[in-house]
């Protein structure tokens, strides 16, 4: 009937059934309205285009409904309608609607423009003052206290980021902020959380709500440092929830005195039984691509958390496969691309997502695929792009900061020092190397069709050996310590005549990489430049040094000092 009488049927549905989605007094009304909309969306398909803007906003309000049946129905319908929204932008409001619905259509059209193009979102004025140094027109501008920081100095890309985050907050949407590293994801996320706290206080909404920030263990303390640096502690009161089991348990009594809890993914995994019982205002995942594996314990724990607003920060949300996005969106909006209960036996992805995107995309990657499969893969990619892009915001440095020069990559080759060469030769003649060679040969044989499936595979010996060699090539002290065997120390004594070998190994020439670093810093005019008068020249360049090993950082910092 809906296909034959779309105008009259949809008019009645929008005027009478859709308002039932917001009927908090009747769960059956919400369930029935949600199921009706889902059946119409599935049955009418493209005929729903003119009505999609009128349905999206009511569906949005129900995506956090307390009833799982309602959530599943409306999330499924919302996901199906999102790809239709770009088509609806160019169409006039549908015929046969009442006056009240027509006026609401105008408001929903504005929402539609903002959802599809964040540049249409009105500038959001923060409710807080921030201390920050930001880049503007190629210069660093220090602003001590600032109520509407981003508006005042004209940083459009950060202002648009704040606008987008406020838009998500207003409509209870969730998203991924995936700007390039260095463009201020932490600052933007901190600002919107702090502004929300201040806004609630201004509205006399009672005590502050708790927000949870989760980060990798390697970034311990970074968020607390950033918050304390930029935001007044009277607004955001962070608590670092880390340490041993006893230490973390003792910290729980302090939660009431703070409004931001900062912890690591590993702690969430260990303490999920406690953390899942709390109601969070914001749940922010820093480096959120960590949950790309839907089967990992960390991912499962994170998805058990309850939060009003969910936000992922990641400079690289898509790693190796675009299909990994499903797990991220399953955290943001469960059911948006299908649920775990709809998983195919042969895949970790829901059948719906696998059928629509997974299989076409994987088939199109085959170099021998036909034109038909290639076209299907392209169409699947375009469809997935339309569905997820309203909830992704990414700006690169090239786009955001026009004053930046092009990046130049140069390789600086370093020869091994005599000590490194001696240790390398000692490793090459060891039994470990022979064992690894045997395992590699076994693995190569196991890859042949006639190989026995029970053949042994290479163990962790290979990775341990590679790790040893990587450390050795960086600095001898990464593989030599006071606990090293006497046989190794005797080999080193052939090259180092002093009694304190460990202290001697700290000398710069034993690590050609540090020597090369010194040369690079001198080329940049950085470091001690003692003139004949004894003055010190300071260069105008700054450098950022990365290293794979924490101990190497310690060695480098010790040398720089």
C-alpha positions in Angstrom: 0.0 0.0 0.0 2.8 2.4 0.8 4.3 1.9 -2.6 1.0 2.6 -4.3 0.0 5.5 -2.1 3.3 6.9 -0.9 2.2 10.5 -0.4 -0.8 9.7 1.8 0.8 6.9 3.7 4.0 8.7 4.4 2.1 11.9 5.4 0.2 9.9 8.0 3.3 8.1 9.3 5.2 11.4 9.7 2.3 13.2 11.4 1.1 10.4 13.6 3.6 7.5 14.0 6.9 9.4 14.0 6.0 11.5 17.1 5.5 8.2 19.0 9.2 7.7 18.8 9.5 10.3 21.5 6.7 9.0 23.7 8.6 8.2 26.9 5.4 7.0 28.7 4.9 4.0 26.4 7.7 1.6 25.4 5.2 -0.2 23.1 4.5 3.0 21.2 8.2 3.6 20.6 8.8 0.0 19.6 5.9 0.0 17.2 6.8 3.3 15.6 10.4 2.2 15.3 9.5 -1.1 13.6 7.0 0.7 11.3 9.7 3.1 10.1 12.2 0.3 9.6 9.7 -1.7 7.5 9.0 1.4 5.4 12.7 2.2 4.9 13.4 -1.4 3.8 10.4 -1.7 1.6 10.4 1.7 -0.2 14.1 2.0 -0.8 14.8 5.0 -3.0 11.3 6.3 -2.7 12.2 7.3 0.8 14.6 10.0 -0.5 12.2 13.0 -0.2 11.1 11.9 3.3 14.6 11.1 4.7 15.3 14.6 6.2 12.0 14.4 8.1 12.9 11.0 9.6 16.5 11.4 10.4 16.2 13.9 13.3 13.5 11.9 15.2 15.5 8.8 14.6 18.6 10.5 16.0 16.8 11.3 19.3 16.0 7.6 19.8 19.4 6.1 19.0 20.2 6.3 22.8 16.8 4.9 23.8 16.8 2.8 27.0 15.0 -0.1 25.1 17.4 -2.2 23.0 14.6 -3.1 20.5 13.9 0.6 19.8 17.7 1.3 19.5 18.2 -1.5 17.0 15.2 -0.5 14.8 16.0 3.2 14.7 19.7 2.7 14.2 19.1 0.4 11.3 16.7 2.9 9.7 19.1 5.8 10.3 22.0 3.9 8.7 19.9 3.2 5.7 18.7 6.8 5.3 22.1 8.5 5.7 23.2 7.7 2.1 19.9 9.1 0.8 20.5 12.5 2.4 22.7 14.0 -0.4 19.9 13.3 -2.9 17.3 14.9 -0.7 19.2 18.2 -0.5 18.2 19.1 -4.1 14.5 18.1 -3.7 11.7 20.4 -2.5 9.7 19.3 0.6 7.3 16.4 -0.2 3.7 17.0 -1.0 0.7 16.2 1.3 2.2 17.2 4.6 0.5 19.3 7.3 1.5 22.9 8.1 3.3 21.8 11.3 5.3 19.2 9.5 6.2 21.6 6.7 7.7 24.1 9.1 9.7 21.3 10.8 10.9 20.3 7.3 12.6 23.7 7.0 14.4 23.1 10.3 15.4 19.6 9.4 16.7 20.9 6.0 19.1 23.1 8.0 20.2 20.2 10.1 20.8 18.2 6.8 23.1 20.9 5.4 25.1 20.9 8.6 25.4 17.2 8.8 26.6 16.8 5.3 28.8 19.9 5.3 30.3 21.1 8.6 31.2 24.5 7.1 27.4 25.4 7.4 27.5 24.9 11.1 27.2 28.2 13.1 30.3 29.2 15.0 30.1 27.8 18.5 31.3 30.0 21.4 33.0 28.3 24.2 31.8 28.8 27.7 35.3 28.9 29.1 38.6 30.7 29.0 41.7 28.9 27.6 45.4 29.6 27.8 47.0 28.5 24.5 49.6 29.2 21.9 48.3 28.6 18.4 49.7 29.1 14.9 48.1 31.9 13.0 49.3 33.1 9.6 52.7 31.6 10.0 53.3 33.1 13.5 52.9 31.8 17.0 50.4 33.9 18.8 50.2 33.6 22.6 46.7 34.4 24.1 46.7 34.4 27.8 43.0 34.3 28.6 40.3 34.1 26.0 36.6 33.5 26.2 36.0 32.8 22.5 39.5 31.8 21.5 39.0 30.3 18.1 36.6 33.0 16.9 38.9 35.8 18.0 42.0 34.7 16.3 40.4 33.4 13.1 41.8 29.8 13.2 39.1 28.4 10.9 40.1 24.8 10.9 40.1 24.6 14.7 36.9 26.7 14.9 35.3 24.3 12.4 36.5 21.4 14.5 34.9 22.9 17.6 31.7 23.6 15.6 31.6 20.0 14.5 32.1 18.7 18.0 29.4 20.9 19.3 27.0 19.8 16.5 27.6 16.2 17.5 26.9 17.1 21.2 23.7 19.0 20.4 22.2 16.1 18.4 23.7 13.4 20.6 25.7 12.1 17.7 29.1 10.5 17.9 32.1 10.8 15.6 35.8 10.4 14.8 38.1 13.4 14.8 41.0 12.3 12.7 43.1 15.4 12.0 46.8 15.0 11.2 49.1 14.9 14.2 49.9 18.3 15.4 46.6 20.0 14.5 45.2 20.0 18.0 42.9 17.1 18.4 43.6 17.0 22.2 42.9 20.7 22.5 39.7 20.6 20.6 38.4 17.6 22.5 39.4 19.1 25.8 37.7 22.4 24.9 34.3 20.8 24.1 34.3 18.8 27.3 35.3 21.8 29.4 32.7 24.0 27.6 30.0 21.4 28.3 30.9 21.3 32.0 30.7 25.1 32.1 27.5 25.2 30.2 25.9 22.7 32.6 27.0 24.7 35.6 25.5 27.9 34.0 22.2 26.1 33.6 22.3 24.9 37.2 22.2 21.3 36.2 23.5 20.0 39.5 26.9 18.3 40.1 29.4 17.8 37.3 29.1 14.7 35.2 32.0 12.4 34.9 33.9 12.1 31.6 36.3 9.3 30.7 39.4 9.7 28.6 41.2 6.5 27.5 44.7 6.5 26.0 47.5 4.1 25.2 49.8 3.3 28.1 52.7 5.0 26.2 50.9 8.4 26.6 50.7 8.3 30.4 50.1 11.7 31.8 49.9 13.5 28.4 46.2 14.3 28.7 46.5 15.5 32.3 49.4 17.8 31.2 47.5 19.2 28.3 44.3 19.9 30.3 46.3 21.6 33.1 48.2 23.6 30.6 45.3 25.0 28.6 42.2 24.8 30.9 41.5 26.3 34.3 41.5 23.6 37.0 38.3 25.1 38.4 36.5 23.9 35.2 38.2 20.6 34.4 39.4 18.5 37.3 41.3 15.5 35.9 42.2 12.4 37.9 44.8 10.0 36.6 43.4 6.5 37.2 46.5 4.3 36.9 48.8 2.2 39.0 48.5 -1.2 40.7 45.2 -2.8 41.7 45.5 -1.4 45.2 46.4 2.1 44.0 43.5 2.1 41.5 41.0 0.9 44.1 42.1 3.6 46.5 41.6 6.3 43.8 37.9 5.4 43.3 36.9 7.3 46.4 38.2 10.5 44.7 36.0 10.2 41.6 33.4 12.5 43.2 35.9 15.3 43.5 36.8 15.2 39.8 34.9 15.5 36.6 37.5 13.9 34.2 39.0 10.5 34.7 42.0 9.7 32.6 43.1 6.1 32.2 44.6 3.6 29.8 43.1 0.9 27.6 44.8 -1.8 29.7 43.3 -0.4 32.9 39.8 -0.4 31.3 40.2 -4.0 30.3 41.2 -4.9 33.9 38.6 -2.7 35.7 35.7 -3.0 33.3 33.4 -4.6 36.0 33.7 -1.3 37.9 33.9 1.2 35.1 30.9 -0.2 33.2 28.6 0.5 36.2 29.3 4.3 35.9 27.4 6.7 33.7 29.8 8.8 31.7 29.1 12.1 30.0 31.9 11.9 27.4 33.9 8.8 26.6 36.9 9.8 24.5 39.2 7.2 22.9 42.6 8.7 22.1 44.4 6.7 19.3 41.0 5.0 19.0 42.1 2.8 16.1 43.3 0.5 18.9 39.8 -1.0 19.0 39.8 -1.9 15.3 40.0 -5.6 16.2 36.4 -6.4 17.3 37.5 -9.7 18.9 40.1 -8.3 21.3 39.5 -8.1 25.0 40.3 -4.4 25.0 37.7 -3.7 22.3 35.1 -5.8 24.1 35.7 -3.9 27.4 35.5 -0.5 25.8 32.2 -1.3 24.1 30.7 -2.1 27.5 31.1 1.5 28.7 27.9 3.7 28.8 28.4 7.3 27.7 26.1 10.1 26.6 28.7 11.3 24.0 31.3 9.1 22.4 34.3 10.4 20.5 37.3 8.8 18.9 40.6 10.7 18.2 42.9 9.1 15.6 45.3 10.4 13.0 44.9 7.1 11.2 41.4 5.7 11.7 41.8 3.4 8.6 44.7 1.0 9.0 45.4 -1.7 6.5 41.8 -2.2 5.6 38.8 0.1 5.4 36.7 -2.7 6.8 38.3 -2.2 10.2 36.1 0.9 10.4 33.2 -1.3 11.4 34.5 -1.9 14.9 35.1 1.8 15.5 31.5 2.6 14.5 30.2 -0.3 16.5 31.6 1.6 19.5 30.2 5.0 18.4 26.8 3.9 17.2 26.1 0.2 17.9 24.0 -1.3 15.1 24.9 1.4 12.6 26.5 -1.3 10.3 24.9 -4.3 11.9 25.5 -6.1 15.2 27.8 -8.8 16.5 24.8 -11.2 16.6 24.5 -10.9 12.9 28.1 -12.1 12.3 28.7 -14.6 9.5 30.5 -17.8 10.5 33.3 -17.1 8.0 33.8 -13.5 9.0 34.2 -11.2 12.0 32.0 -8.7 10.3 28.2 -8.6 10.4 26.5 -10.2 7.4 24.9 -6.9 6.4 28.2 -5.1 6.4 30.1 -8.0 4.8 27.5 -8.3 2.0 27.3 -4.6 1.3 30.9 -3.6 1.5 33.3 -6.4 2.6 32.9 -8.9 -0.2 32.7 -6.3 -3.1 35.8 -4.5 -1.8 37.9 -7.6 -1.2 36.9 -9.0 -4.7 37.8 -5.8 -6.4 41.3 -5.9 -4.9 42.2 -9.0 -6.9 44.4 -8.1 -9.8 42.6 -10.6 -11.9 39.1 -9.5 -11.1 36.7 -8.7 -13.9 35.3 -5.3 -14.8 32.1 -6.2 -13.1 33.8 -6.9 -9.7 35.9 -3.8 -10.1 32.8 -1.7 -10.6 31.0 -3.3 -7.7 34.0 -2.5 -5.5 34.0 1.1 -6.6 30.3 1.4 -5.9 30.7 -0.2 -2.5 33.4 2.2 -1.6 31.3 5.2 -2.6 28.3 3.9 -0.6 30.5 3.3 2.5 32.0 6.8 2.0 28.5 8.4 2.0 27.5 6.5 5.1 30.4 7.3 7.3 31.6 10.7 6.2 29.1 12.8 8.2 30.6 11.3 11.3 34.3 11.7 10.3 36.2 15.0 10.3 39.7 15.0 8.9 42.0 17.9 8.0 45.6 17.5 6.9 48.4 19.9 7.6 48.5 20.9 3.9 44.8 21.9 4.1 44.8 23.5 7.5 48.2 25.3 7.6 49.0 26.9 4.2 52.3 28.4 5.5 53.9 25.0 6.0 56.6 24.0 3.5 56.6 20.7 1.8 57.9 17.7 3.8 61.2 16.4 2.6 62.3 12.9 3.6 66.1 12.2 3.7 67.8 9.0 4.8 71.1 9.3 6.6 73.1 6.1 6.5 75.4 5.1 9.4 78.1 2.5 9.5 78.4 0.3 12.5 80.9 1.3 15.2 83.7 -1.3 16.0 81.8 -2.4 19.1 78.5 -2.8 17.2 80.3 -4.7 14.4 82.0 -7.0 17.0 78.6 -7.8 18.7 77.0 -8.4 15.3 79.7 -10.8 14.3 79.3 -12.6 17.7 75.6 -12.9 17.1 76.1 -14.2 13.5 78.2 -17.0 14.7 75.9 -18.0 17.6 73.6 -21.0 17.9 70.6 -18.6 17.9 71.3 -17.5 14.3 71.6 -21.2 13.2 68.3 -22.0 14.9 66.6 -19.1 13.2 68.0 -20.1 9.8 66.6 -23.6 10.3 63.2 -22.2 11.3 63.0 -19.9 8.3 63.8 -22.9 6.0 61.1 -24.9 7.7 58.6 -22.1 7.1 59.6 -21.7 3.5 59.1 -25.5 3.0 55.7 -25.3 4.8 54.4 -22.8 2.3 54.7 -25.4 -0.6 51.6 -27.3 -1.5 53.1 -30.7 -0.6 54.2 -29.5 2.8 52.8 -31.4 5.9 50.3 -29.2 7.7 51.8 -30.3 11.0 55.2 -28.9 10.1 56.5 -26.6 12.9 56.3 -22.9 12.4 58.8 -20.3 13.3 58.6 -19.4 17.0 59.2 -16.1 18.7 63.0 -16.6 18.3 62.8 -14.8 15.0 61.2 -11.7 16.5 63.5 -11.7 19.5 66.5 -11.9 17.2 65.2 -9.0 15.1 64.5 -7.0 18.2 68.1 -7.7 19.4 69.6 -6.5 16.1 67.4 -3.4 15.9 68.6 -2.4 19.4 72.2 -3.2 18.6 72.1 -1.0 15.5 70.8 1.9 17.6 73.2 1.7 20.6 75.4 -1.0 22.2 74.0 -0.1 25.6 70.6 -1.3 24.5 71.9 -4.9 24.4 74.7 -4.8 26.9 74.3 -4.2 30.6 75.8 -5.3 33.9 74.0 -8.6 33.7 75.6 -9.6 30.4 77.5 -12.9 30.4 81.2 -12.8 31.0 81.8 -14.2 27.6 80.3 -11.1 26.0 82.2 -8.8 28.3 85.5 -10.5 27.4 84.7 -9.9 23.7 84.2 -6.2 24.4 87.4 -6.0 26.5 89.3 -6.8 23.3 88.2 -3.4 21.9 87.8 -1.4 25.2 90.9 -1.4 27.3 89.5 0.4 30.4 88.1 -1.4 33.4 84.7 0.3 33.4 83.3 -0.9 30.0 79.7 0.3 30.7 80.8 3.9 31.3 83.0 3.8 28.2 80.1 2.6 26.0 78.3 5.9 26.8 80.8 7.8 24.8 79.3 9.3 21.6 81.4 7.5 19.0 80.1 4.1 20.0 76.7 5.0 18.5 77.0 6.3 14.9 73.3 7.2 15.0 73.9 9.7 17.8 76.9 11.0 15.9 74.6 11.5 12.9 72.0 13.2 15.1 74.7 15.6 16.4 75.6 16.5 12.8 72.0 17.1 11.9 71.4 19.4 14.9 74.6 21.3 14.1 73.3 21.7 10.5 70.1 23.2 11.9 72.1 25.6 14.1 70.9 23.8 17.3 73.2 23.3 20.3 76.1 24.8 22.1 78.0 27.3 19.9 80.7 28.7 22.1 82.4 31.6 20.5 85.7 33.1 21.4 83.9 35.4 23.9 82.3 32.4 25.5 78.7 33.3 24.4 76.2 30.7 23.3 74.4 30.9 20.0 70.9 29.6 19.9 69.4 28.4 16.6 65.9 29.3 15.3 64.9 25.7 14.4 63.1 23.2 16.5 63.3 19.4 16.1 61.1 16.5 17.1 63.0 13.3 17.7 61.3 9.9 17.7 62.9 6.6 18.8 61.6 3.1 19.0 63.0 2.3 22.4 62.4 4.2 25.6 65.9 3.5 26.8 67.3 5.1 23.6 65.4 8.2 24.5 67.1 8.3 27.9 70.5 7.9 26.3 69.8 10.6 23.7 68.4 13.0 26.4 71.5 12.3 28.6 73.8 13.2 25.7 71.9 16.3 24.7 72.1 17.6 28.3 
